Amino acid sequence: MADTPDIWNWEQQGAVTGVRNQGSCGSCWAFSTAQNVEGQWWMKTKQLVDFSEQQLVDCDKSNFGCGGGWPYMAIDWLHNNGGVMTMNDYPTRANYSGPCQFDAAKAKTQITGYMNVTKNETIIKDALYKLGPLSILLDFTGMTYYKSGIANPRWCGTWPDHALLLVGYGTKDGDYWLVKNSWGTKWGINGYFMLERGKDKCGISDWATTAVLPQ
């Protein structure tokens, strides 16, 4: 789009919390969801708040806790079940799910619903700039040992196995997406990676979504 800049990074704008680590719990879907809501809260209030992925792991029975899940379903669950608490009120536990301890009185925000942002990378780029950080799903084949540079996985397909947060894009020896992972700061580039942009790598155009907060 003509009004979309060539380079953008929501982390530099202050809309992205620190990199977290899901450990051995297969809860990337919950991290992706919580951090998308964080971005939406920042877009609405200009306040950066850590929201609880543990609430989703423990309470969202439409997904599978440490066994995986889908961010759009998690956002829908938050919409239908009282909203989302902060990490301070519902702290993260290491590597496991437990009994649901949701307290509706402590919900920081309600969720109106979700919006899918798919079809092609031009639409995703425009939406990322205008709407804030997006929850995405990728086929992460070949990315486990990523260290630096623009990733160009040769064998990834379009069926996803990992949920992440799309925070920016730019050009550095080629066009790239900037993506936040949930494997701690020792992975990749301080917890982030760059993925080749413009060739629909690893299904990036198929699963982008964002929470919608009340006006």
Phi, psi and chi 1 to 4 in degrees:
 res  aa     phi    psi   chi1   chi2   chi3   chi4
   1 MET       -  150.4  -60.0  -65.7  179.8      -
   2 ALA   -65.9  -30.4      -      -      -      -
   3 ASP   -95.9   11.0   57.5  -11.7      -      -
   4 THR   -97.4  122.3  -57.2      -      -      -
   5 PRO   -66.0  162.1   23.2  -32.4      -      -
   6 ASP   -74.9  -25.2  -67.3  -26.8      -      -
   7 ILE  -132.4  135.1  -61.5  172.1      -      -
   8 TRP  -153.3  145.2 -168.2 -105.7      -      -
   9 ASN  -149.5  107.3 -176.4  -19.0      -      -
  10 TRP   -68.5  -26.1  -80.1  114.4      -      -
  11 GLU   -63.6  -41.0 -168.2  -87.3  -24.8      -
  12 GLN   -68.7  -23.6  -67.9  179.6   -9.3      -
  13 GLN   -81.9   -9.1  -59.9  -62.5  -44.5      -
  14 GLY    93.2   12.1      -      -      -      -
  15 ALA   -96.9    4.9      -      -      -      -
  16 VAL  -126.9  129.1 -178.4      -      -      -
  17 THR   -76.3  176.1   58.4      -      -      -
  18 GLY   -66.5  158.2      -      -      -      -
  19 VAL   -68.1  133.9  172.6      -      -      -
  20 ARG  -114.2  175.4  -54.8 -155.3  -85.2  -92.1
  21 ASN  -131.5  116.8 -166.6  -22.7      -      -
  22 GLN   -76.6  -10.5   68.3 -174.0   75.1      -
  23 GLY    62.9 -142.9      -      -      -      -
  24 SER   -87.3   -0.3   60.5      -      -      -
  25 CYS   -80.3  127.7  176.8      -      -      -
  26 GLY   -78.1   59.2      -      -      -      -
  27 SER  -111.9   24.9   53.6      -      -      -
  28 CYS   -53.7  -35.5   58.6      -      -      -
  29 TRP   -59.0  -37.7   62.2  -85.0      -      -
  30 ALA   -73.7  -38.6      -      -      -      -
  31 PHE   -64.5  -45.9  -77.8   79.1      -      -
  32 SER   -58.9  -43.2  178.1      -      -      -
  33 THR   -66.4  -51.9  -58.6      -      -      -
  34 ALA   -59.1  -40.5      -      -      -      -
  35 GLN   -76.9  -26.3  -68.3  172.7   78.8      -
  36 ASN   -65.3  -43.2  169.2 -113.5      -      -
  37 VAL   -63.1  -38.0  175.2      -      -      -
  38 GLU   -57.3  -43.9  -69.0  165.5   -0.6      -
  39 GLY   -64.3  -40.7      -      -      -      -
  40 GLN   -67.1  -36.4  -69.8  -55.6  -62.4      -
  41 TRP   -64.7  -40.5 -178.3 -104.3      -      -
  42 TRP   -64.8  -41.8 -174.0   91.7      -      -
  43 MET   -60.1  -34.2  -63.7  -69.4  -72.7      -
  44 LYS   -82.6  -38.6  178.3  180.0  178.3  179.9
  45 THR  -119.2  -14.6   68.2      -      -      -
  46 LYS    62.7   24.5  -64.7  -59.4 -177.9  -74.8
  47 GLN  -112.0  132.7  -61.9  174.0   -8.9      -
  48 LEU   -98.5  115.5 -165.7   59.1      -      -
  49 VAL  -129.0  136.2  174.4      -      -      -
  50 ASP   -81.7  116.8  -71.2  -67.6      -      -
  51 PHE   -94.1  159.5  -76.1  104.7      -      -
  52 SER   -88.5  112.8  176.0      -      -      -
  53 GLU   -76.4  -24.6   67.6  -82.0  -17.1      -
  54 GLN   -64.8  -34.6 -166.7   68.2   49.7      -
  55 GLN   -56.0  -43.9  174.2 -166.8  -21.0      -
  56 LEU   -67.6  -44.8  -71.0  164.1      -      -
  57 VAL   -58.9  -41.6  172.9      -      -      -
  58 ASP   -79.7  -37.5  -67.8  -11.7      -      -
  59 CYS  -107.8  -29.1  -56.0      -      -      -
  60 ASP   -79.3   98.8  176.1    6.0      -      -
  61 LYS   -86.8    1.5  -57.9  -51.8  178.8 -174.9
  62 SER   -78.8  -16.9   69.4      -      -      -
  63 ASN  -113.6 -167.2  -76.1  -61.0      -      -
  64 PHE  -126.9   31.9  -55.7   99.6      -      -
  65 GLY    56.6 -124.1      -      -      -      -
  66 CYS   -76.9   -0.1  -73.9      -      -      -
  67 GLY   -97.9    7.9      -      -      -      -
  68 GLY   108.7  171.1      -      -      -      -
  69 GLY   175.6 -174.9      -      -      -      -
  70 TRP  -125.7  124.6  -60.0   86.0      -      -
  71 PRO   -57.8  -41.1  -30.8   38.5      -      -
  72 TYR   -62.8  -35.4   79.2   92.1      -      -
  73 MET   -69.8  -35.9  -67.8  176.0   64.2      -
  74 ALA   -66.7  -41.7      -      -      -      -
  75 ILE   -63.0  -42.5  -64.6  169.4      -      -
  76 ASP   -63.1  -38.2 -164.9   47.8      -      -
  77 TRP   -63.7  -43.5 -175.5   89.1      -      -
  78 LEU   -60.2  -40.3  -68.7  171.3      -      -
  79 HIS   -59.4  -40.6  164.5   62.8      -      -
  80 ASN   -91.0   -5.7  -68.8  -44.2      -      -
  81 ASN  -132.6   34.3  -69.9  -85.2      -      -
  82 GLY    98.2    1.6      -      -      -      -
  83 GLY    94.5 -164.7      -      -      -      -
  84 VAL  -127.4  139.5   58.4      -      -      -
  85 MET   -92.8  163.3  -66.0  169.5   63.5      -
  86 THR   -80.7  163.4   67.9      -      -      -
  87 MET   -65.1  -31.7 -169.0 -176.0  -62.6      -
  88 ASN   -61.9  -39.0  -77.7  -21.3      -      -
  89 ASP   -85.5  -22.8  -72.2  -29.8      -      -
  90 TYR  -138.1   81.5 -157.4  131.6      -      -
  91 PRO   -67.3  157.5  -17.4   30.5      -      -
  92 THR   -75.5  137.6  -60.7      -      -      -
  93 ARG  -108.4  153.9  -67.2 -171.5  -58.5  -88.3
  94 ALA   -79.4  116.4      -      -      -      -
  95 ASN    71.1   14.4  -60.2  -28.9      -      -
  96 TYR  -155.2  159.8   70.2   95.2      -      -
  97 SER   -96.8  160.4   60.2      -      -      -
  98 GLY  -149.5 -168.8      -      -      -      -
  99 PRO   -61.9  143.3  -19.5   31.1      -      -
 100 CYS   -69.3  128.4  179.4      -      -      -
 101 GLN  -122.0   31.0  -59.2  176.5   47.8      -
 102 PHE   -65.2  136.1  175.3   66.9      -      -
 103 ASP  -125.4  106.3 -177.8  -11.4      -      -
 104 ALA   -58.9  -29.2      -      -      -      -
 105 ALA   -67.4  -20.0      -      -      -      -
 106 LYS  -104.2    7.5  -67.2 -176.9  178.2 -179.3
 107 ALA   -63.6  128.0      -      -      -      -
 108 LYS   -76.6  -37.0 -178.2   72.7  171.7  178.6
 109 THR  -150.1  149.4 -176.1      -      -      -
 110 GLN   -84.8  165.4  -59.4  -63.2  -50.8      -
 111 ILE  -122.3  127.1  -54.6  -65.2      -      -
 112 THR   -77.1  -34.8  -59.6      -      -      -
 113 GLY   163.5 -158.9      -      -      -      -
 114 TYR  -132.1  159.5   66.4   88.7      -      -
 115 MET  -128.6  121.8  178.7 -170.2  -55.6      -
 116 ASN   -80.6  137.0  -72.9  -32.4      -      -
 117 VAL  -125.1   87.8 -176.4      -      -      -
 118 THR  -131.0 -167.7   58.6      -      -      -
 119 LYS   104.2  -59.4 -170.0  174.7  -73.7 -173.4
 120 ASN  -157.8  167.9   61.5   57.8      -      -
 121 GLU   -70.4  -25.9  -70.4 -178.5   89.4      -
 122 THR   -65.2  -42.8  -60.2      -      -      -
 123 ILE   -65.2  -41.8  -70.3  173.3      -      -
 124 ILE   -64.9  -42.1  -68.6  173.6      -      -
 125 LYS   -59.8  -46.0  179.1 -176.8  175.7 -146.3
 126 ASP   -63.1  -44.3 -173.1   55.4      -      -
 127 ALA   -66.6  -39.8      -      -      -      -
 128 LEU   -58.8  -46.1  175.9   66.5      -      -
 129 TYR   -66.3  -40.7  173.3   65.4      -      -
 130 LYS   -85.8  -32.1  -67.3  179.7  177.4  178.1
 131 LEU  -103.6  -20.9  -59.0  178.3      -      -
 132 GLY   107.1 -177.9      -      -      -      -
 133 PRO   -54.6  139.7  -25.9   35.6      -      -
 134 LEU  -113.2  143.5  -58.3  174.6      -      -
 135 SER   -76.5  131.5  170.7      -      -      -
 136 ILE  -132.4  160.7   60.8  169.1      -      -
 137 LEU  -122.8  139.6  -60.2  172.9      -      -
 138 LEU  -135.4  153.9  -64.0  175.7      -      -
 139 ASP   -78.4  111.3  177.1   -7.4      -      -
 140 PHE   -92.4   17.6 -136.5   51.5      -      -
 141 THR   -55.1  127.3  -58.4      -      -      -
 142 GLY    85.0    1.9      -      -      -      -
 143 MET  -103.3   -6.1  -68.7  -67.0  -66.2      -
 144 THR   -55.7  -38.8  -58.9      -      -      -
 145 TYR  -105.3   23.7  -58.3  105.6      -      -
 146 TYR   -57.9  140.0  170.4   86.2      -      -
 147 LYS  -121.6  -46.1  -64.2  -66.2 -175.7 -177.2
 148 SER  -167.8  173.7   62.2      -      -      -
 149 GLY    79.0 -178.4      -      -      -      -
 150 ILE   -86.4  116.2  -61.6  175.8      -      -
 151 ALA   -72.3  136.6      -      -      -      -
 152 ASN  -135.1   68.1  177.9   17.9      -      -
 153 PRO   -60.4  131.5  -19.7   32.2      -      -
 154 ARG   -85.5  -24.5  -63.8 -177.4  179.5 -178.8
 155 TRP  -113.2    3.0  -62.0  -74.8      -      -
 156 CYS   -74.3  146.4   66.5      -      -      -
 157 GLY  -105.8 -144.4      -      -      -      -
 158 THR  -117.1   -9.6   58.9      -      -      -
 159 TRP   -84.7  122.4 -174.4 -109.8      -      -
 160 PRO   -80.3  150.9   30.4  -36.1      -      -
 161 ASP  -136.6    8.9   58.8   10.6      -      -
 162 HIS  -152.8  136.8 -164.8   43.6      -      -
 163 ALA  -106.0  139.5      -      -      -      -
 164 LEU  -145.0 -174.9  -51.4  108.1      -      -
 165 LEU  -122.0  121.2 -170.9   71.8      -      -
 166 LEU   -85.2  120.0 -176.0   63.0      -      -
 167 VAL  -118.4  -12.6  -57.0      -      -      -
 168 GLY  -175.9 -174.8      -      -      -      -
 169 TYR  -159.2  164.2   56.6   83.6      -      -
 170 GLY  -178.7 -165.5      -      -      -      -
 171 THR  -136.5  118.9  -59.8      -      -      -
 172 LYS  -153.0   99.1 -179.4 -178.6  179.9 -178.8
 173 ASP    58.7   33.5  -59.2  -37.2      -      -
 174 GLY   129.3  160.0      -      -      -      -
 175 ASP   -75.1  140.1  -66.7  -20.3      -      -
 176 TYR  -144.8  158.5   67.4   86.6      -      -
 177 TRP   -99.0  143.9  -65.5  109.3      -      -
 178 LEU  -104.6  122.3 -178.7   64.5      -      -
 179 VAL  -126.5  136.3 -173.6      -      -      -
 180 LYS   -96.5  128.2 -179.3 -174.4  179.6 -174.0
 181 ASN  -100.1  176.9 -159.1   -4.3      -      -
 182 SER  -125.2   41.8   53.3      -      -      -
 183 TRP  -114.7   22.7  -69.6   -6.2      -      -
 184 GLY    85.6  168.5      -      -      -      -
 185 THR   -79.9  -11.9   56.9      -      -      -
 186 LYS   -81.7  -12.6  -67.1 -177.3  179.0  179.7
 187 TRP   -88.9  141.7 -177.8   88.1      -      -
 188 GLY    60.6 -141.0      -      -      -      -
 189 ILE   -96.7   84.3  -53.1  170.1      -      -
 190 ASN    54.3   36.9  -60.7  -43.9      -      -
 191 GLY    96.1   -2.5      -      -      -      -
 192 TYR  -113.7  168.1  -71.2   78.6      -      -
 193 PHE  -150.0  160.7   73.6  100.0      -      -
 194 MET  -108.1  131.2  -65.7 -177.1  -71.4      -
 195 LEU  -117.2  136.0  178.1   68.0      -      -
 196 GLU   -52.3  132.3 -175.5  177.2   18.0      -
 197 ARG  -110.2  141.3  176.3  165.2   58.4   92.8
 198 GLY   108.8   -5.9      -      -      -      -
 199 LYS  -126.2   19.0  -63.8 -177.4  179.2  179.1
 200 ASP    51.3   48.5 -165.2   20.4      -      -
 201 LYS   -66.2  132.4  -77.8  -70.3 -179.8  177.9
 202 CYS    60.8   23.9  -53.6      -      -      -
 203 GLY    79.9   23.3      -      -      -      -
 204 ILE   -62.1  -24.1 -166.7  167.8      -      -
 205 SER   -83.2   -5.1  -65.4      -      -      -
 206 ASP   -98.2  -21.1  -64.3  -23.1      -      -
 207 TRP  -134.2   12.4  -60.6   97.8      -      -
 208 ALA   -66.8  137.4      -      -      -      -
 209 THR  -152.4  164.1 -168.5      -      -      -
 210 THR  -147.3  146.0 -175.4      -      -      -
 211 ALA   -69.4  152.1      -      -      -      -
 212 VAL  -116.8  124.2  179.1      -      -      -
 213 LEU   -98.4  156.6  -87.9   56.9      -      -
 214 PRO   -60.5  148.7  -20.8   32.0      -      -
 215 GLN   -71.6      -  -63.2  -62.3  -45.5      -
